[in-house]
Structure formats: structure tokens, C-alpha cells
Amino acid sequence: VGCDADGDFVVAWQHSNFPWNYPTTVKNAIFARTYGSNGSPHQTPEFLVSGATTVHWNRPSVDSADNGNFVVAWYGYDNPVWNYSTFARRYDFDGDSLGSQFMVNDGAGDPTGSAEGIPSVGMDSDGDFVIVWKEWCGNTTCRDEILARGYTSGGSDLFSEFQVNTYTTENQGNPEIVLAGGGIGKFVVVWETDYSDTADPEDCVKGQLYTSTVIPVELQKFITE
């Protein structure tokens, strides 16, 4: 769910295996709907966000700017050769698209084995946004990583894809992000890590604080003890 400055909000969700009233029976699809601050529906009915209706789309994340514009991110694939990739699309509060669906990760799904997914999106008050996601390693020589990429309110690149985690001995996953308001300034990413240590072998949560220039303000911190 994403909420604007007036308390109006948008909800995005994954709908699984439905025939509904669409001409093609889809697998998993991403839908969204907007509401006023009093909880009454603004957009009726809900609308389809994801693209091709013959493949699986999963795990949407949504956030809003102060003016009600919002972005939805999700993952899936639209080419049988590629593995999963992360996608996004921008909308205004009326549910009108502000551009086409676009792929977030580099490498077009990387047919060599890695896959990109489980995104989380954070949007600031001006509509600039950052998307973080997990990259699954496609072989036994690497580990799952957390990546991020930033965009302006108009959908152009703000900064390129980069790796968030610096600890690479074990797998990372389930990232979440939040942005400060008033134009992209600081933002925080947290995620799970399979932290392997002889003194403390348990999984834990780590976090990283960034400036607008994608410079870490703090090196990765343990959130859980």
C-alpha cells in the first residue's frame, strides 16, 4: 500500500489463477485500486497492472508521491528464454498509466541462470523512487544478492543498478526500502541474510543507510542481535 500527502492511498496485489472477465485465462496477474482518505474507492473497478496475461507475475510492491502518483513493482517473465526479471510501471491517482511497463534489472533476465525478483519500491514526496530486489545466483560459485536502482519522477534513470550488500559469504533476501521525503535524500534498505558465523550462526536482518549520491552513510548494521 502507498499513501499520498492527503491520506488517499493505493493498494496493489497479486491475483492467482483467475479466468474473470478477461479474454485470456491468465496465471498470476498484478492488480491495483485507489481509495480516498475516507476509505471509499476512487478507482472502480480495480485495474490490471502487469503486462502479458499468459505468464506468472508475482509479489507486487507499491508506493506513492504526495500528489497521488504512484509506482508498482513486481517480478515475472515475458520471454520463455529468460529467467524472472523485475518490472515496474508508473500511474497517476486515477489509474492512468504514466508510461509503459519497464524492466528494472540489467541483463534482460540473464539466460545464464540468475533471476531477479521480490522487489520493494520506495517513493519520495516529489515522485522520485528507488527499487530494490533480490538476485538469485544461477550456479554454485556465487550467492544471492540485494540490488537497487533509482529513477526520477518522470521514469528516467537517477542512478544505475548497484549491489547493496557487502557481505557475500551467504545468501541475502527479502529486501525492503523506505525513502525520506522532500526529494531523494537519504534512504534505508533492510534485508535478511544467512549470516554464517561460528559464534552466532543464526539468520539475521541487516540494513544500510544511503545518501542521494548512493554513498553509504553507515556500513551495514545488524538490526537483530
N, C-alpha and C positions, 0 to 999 in steps of 0.2 A: 504494500500500500504506500502511496505517496500523497502528501498533503501540501496545499499551497498556503500563501500568507493569510487568506481569508477563511481557512478551515475547510474549503472544498477539497475533495480527495478523489483518488482513482485507485481501483483495485484491479490487479491482473492475476490470472490463474491459468492452470493447465487443465484442459478438459480431455479426458481419456476415452478413446474408442467410442465415438458417438456417430450415429447417422444424421440426426437432426434434420434440418430443412435445407441442408447444403446438397448440391447436385452430386458431389463425390463423397463417398464414405471415407472419412479421414481417420487417422490413427490418433496421435496426441496433437492437440492444437492449443494455441495460446489466445485467450480472450481477455478483454478489459472492459470496464464500465466506470463512468464518472458519476459522482454524487455531490450534491450541495452540502454545505456545512451542517444543515439540519438533518442529513441522512436521506433526503429524498433523491431518487435517481435523476441525474441530469441528462445522461445519455441512455436512450431507450430505442431498441434493446441493446444488449452487450454487442461488441463488435469483434471480428476476427483480426488478430494482430499478426500472427505468423503467416508465412507465405504458402508454399506448395502444400496441398492438403493430402498428399499421398505418402508422407513420411512422418516420423515422430518428431515433435517439438516438446521440450521439457523445461521445467524449473524456471519460470519467469521471475524477474525482479523489476521493480518499478520505483521511480522517484519523480518528484515534481519541483518546478520552479515557483517563485512567488506569484507569477502571473497565470498559473494553472497549466502551462505547457508541461509535458512530461515525456519521459523516455522509458521504453520497455526493453529489457534484455532477456535473452533466453538462449538455449542451445539445441542443436539438432543437426541435420544434414540435408542438403538439397542436391546432392550428386552421389550416385551409388559407389563411386570410386573413392570418395573422401571419407575420412572418419568424422566424428562430430566436431562442429565448429560453433563458436559463439556469435550470435546475431543481435541486432538492436534496430529499433525504429522510433522516431520522434513523432509526437502528436500535440495538437492543441487541446484545450479542455473540452471542446465539442466533439472530440474523437476524430477530427480531420487530420490526415497524415501530413506531416511537415517534410516528407521526403520518403524515399524508398527504403525498404529493408536493406541493411548493410552488414557485411561480415566484420567482426571486431578484430579477431586474431589474424596475425600474419600467417602466410603459408597455405591458405586455402584448404584447411583441414588436414594438411600433411599426410599424403597417402603412404608414407613410410611407417606409420604406426601410431604416432602420438594423436591425441584427441583433446579438444578444448571445450570446457563446459562449466556448469554450475556457476553462472555469473551472479554478481551483485553489482548494482548501479547506485551511485550517489550523485545527486544534482544539487548545485548551489542555488542561491536565491535568484541569480541572473540567468540561469539555464545552462551554464557550463556543467559538464558532467564527466565522471570517471567510472570506468567499468573494470572490475577485477574478476578473474576467473581462474579455474584450475586447469593446468595442462597435465594430462596423463602421459606418462612415459610409455613409449611403444616397444621398449626392449628391456633387457636385464642390466644394462650398463648405466642407467640413469634413474632418477627419482621423479615423482610427481611434484610440480612446482606451482607457485602462485604468480600470475602475470597481471599487468594493469595497462590501461591506455586511456588517454584523456581527449576530450572533444570540447569545442566551443558550442555555444547555444545554437549556432547555425549548422552544426554537424560536421564541421571541418576539424582536422587534427589539431589538438592543442599540444600533446606530446605523444611520442611513439610508444609502442609496446615495450615494456621492460619487466624484468623479473623482480618481484617484491621480496621474496625470502632469500636470505643469505645462508641459512643453514640448509645444506643439501644432502646430508648423510641419509636422511629418511624421507618418507613421503609427506607432502603437505596437502591440505584440502579444505573445503567448505569456507571460502573467504567471505567476508562481509566488509563493507566500506561505508563511511559517513564523511560528508564534506562540511566545512564551515560555511556560513552564509556570506553574502556580500561580495560575490565574485570569487573565483577559485583562489583560495589561500591555502590553509593547512587542510590536510585530510588524513584520516586514520584507516588503516586496513588491519583486520584481525583474521586469524585462521587457525585451524587445527594442525598440529604437527605430531608425527610419530617420533617423538624425541627419544633417542636411544642413548641412555647414559647409565653406567654401572651403578651410580649412586641413586638415580631416580629414573627407572626405565619406563615410567608411565607416559601415556599420551598427554599432551598439554595444549594450551592456547597461547599463541604468540601474537604480537602486534607491532606495527611500525607506523610512526608519525612522519608525515612528509610536508614540505613547503610546496608552494605553487610551482617551483622550478624542479620538482621531483628530486630534491635533495633530502635525504633522511635527517630529520631533526633529532631523533633518538634512534640509536641502533636497536635492533629487535629486542623487545622486552617480553619476559614471561608474564602472562596475565594470570595463569594459575600457578599455584605453588605446589 
